[in-house]
Amino acid sequence: MSHHFLLIIHLLSATVWIGGHLILLITVVPKAVKSQNPSSILDFEHKFERLGMSALALLVLSGYFLAQRYGVQPSDWFAFETPVERVVSTKLTLLLVTVGLALSAQLRVIPRLKAGSTRLTPIITHISLVTIIGVVMLIIGSCIRFGGIR
């Protein structure tokens, strides 16, 4: 698989993942807050989940192959030694935080909302953090173009 093709897959997947979270945060969350009803958030989550998780899976897979193309092997994933390793290691660390937030949302926060809770602060916190992390990962990833994080 060519580097350019992998990069396109990675960027398109990032567009879907981050774009979906930005739409959720900017358009859906304010409506839920105004109505004090989490149903719009739950509805969006239900509709976006298949596409969003597919995009995330493609991001991880293409990221793995791109890291190898840049010479960062799994044994160096958390080395933080070279500029490119710092990009990969930072993005992997942020990915792990995202996975933790997703598990927390799926196992703790969303079930409470489905059970009738109208307390929106926990889900809004999760949505905000995942969105911010996604944007930060995009910015950090762009550093590859300039040789990594110096």
Buried (B, 14 or more C-beta within 10 A) or exposed (E): EEEEEBBEBBEBBBEBBBEBBEBBBEEBBEEBBEEEBBEBBBEBBEEBEEEBEEBBEBBBBBBBBBBEEBEBEEEBBBEBEBBBBBBBBBBBBBBEEBEEBBEBBEEEBBEBBEEEBEEBEBBBBBBBBBBEBBBEBBEBBEBBEEEBBE
